[in-house]
């Protein structure tokens, strides 16, 4: 499971490149659109847009192992691993989780 660290928009931009790469962050703030320079290995975490969309990004790709990588403002969800979109069931099968963890995720999200 990936653990995210909550951080404000301002504090995220005050981090060094090394600190940004060290762990994924849940970045809170408006109109935050990340730019990922080519050849760099960025881990970002989650972005909350002002339109209500939440987006989890790891290494510049939509990715989340403990829930949907995108949650739209209407509540719909998109399931991604390493930038590839899956149905919920496909996503669940691709995860390296125990049967118990998969049951928990199924109860939580389906």
C-alpha positions in Angstrom: 0.0 0.0 0.0 1.2 3.5 -0.8 1.1 5.9 2.1 0.5 9.6 1.1 1.6 12.6 3.1 -0.8 15.5 3.3 0.9 18.8 2.2 -0.3 22.2 1.2 0.2 23.6 -2.3 2.7 26.2 -1.0 4.7 23.7 1.1 4.9 21.3 -1.8 6.6 23.9 -3.9 9.1 24.7 -1.1 10.3 21.1 -1.1 13.6 20.2 -2.8 13.6 17.8 -5.7 15.0 15.1 -3.4 12.2 15.6 -0.9 9.6 15.5 -3.7 11.0 12.2 -5.0 11.2 10.6 -1.5 7.5 9.8 -1.1 4.1 10.5 -2.6 2.1 13.5 -1.4 -1.5 14.5 -1.2 -1.3 18.0 -2.4 -4.2 20.3 -1.4 -4.8 23.5 -3.4 -6.5 25.1 -6.3 -5.4 24.9 -10.0 -2.4 22.7 -9.3 -1.2 21.1 -12.5 2.1 19.4 -12.2 4.8 19.5 -14.8 7.1 16.5 -15.1 10.4 17.2 -16.8 11.5 14.3 -19.1 13.8 11.8 -17.6 13.0 12.7 -14.0 11.4 10.3 -11.6 8.7 12.3 -9.8 6.4 10.9 -7.2 3.6 13.3 -6.5 0.7 11.6 -4.7 -2.7 13.2 -5.1 -3.9 16.5 -6.5 -7.2 18.1 -5.6 -8.4 20.4 -8.4 -10.8 23.3 -7.7 -13.5 21.5 -9.8 -13.6 18.7 -7.2 -11.6 16.1 -9.1 -9.0 14.2 -7.1 -6.1 12.6 -9.0 -3.4 10.3 -7.7 -0.1 10.4 -9.6 3.1 8.4 -9.1 6.1 8.9 -11.4 4.0 11.1 -13.7 1.3 8.5 -14.3 -2.1 7.9 -12.9 -1.6 5.2 -10.3 -3.1 4.1 -7.0 -3.0 0.8 -5.2 -5.5 1.5 -2.4 -8.4 3.0 -4.3 -9.3 4.8 -7.5 -6.6 7.0 -9.1 -9.2 9.5 -10.2 -12.4 10.5 -8.4 -14.6 12.8 -10.4 -16.7 15.5 -8.8 -19.8 13.5 -9.6 -18.4 10.6 -7.6 -17.5 8.4 -10.5 -14.1 6.6 -10.3 -11.3 5.6 -12.6 -8.9 2.8 -11.7 -5.3 3.0 -12.9 -2.0 1.2 -12.3 1.2 2.7 -13.9 -0.8 4.9 -16.3 -3.1 2.0 -17.5 -6.8 2.3 -17.0 -8.7 -0.8 -15.8 -12.2 -1.7 -14.8 -12.6 -2.1 -11.0 -12.4 -5.9 -11.3 -9.4 -5.9 -13.6 -7.6 -3.4 -11.3 -8.4 -5.6 -8.3 -6.9 -8.7 -10.0 -3.7 -6.8 -11.0 -3.0 -5.8 -7.4 -0.6 -7.8 -5.3 -2.9 -8.0 -2.3 -4.2 -10.8 -0.1 -7.7 -12.1 -0.6 -8.7 -10.3 2.7 -7.4 -7.0 1.4 -9.3 -7.5 -1.9 -12.5 -8.2 0.0 -12.0 -5.0 1.9 -11.4 -3.0 -1.3 -14.5 -4.6 -2.9 -16.7 -3.7 0.1 -15.3 -0.2 0.2 -15.6 0.7 -3.5 -18.2 -1.5 -5.2 
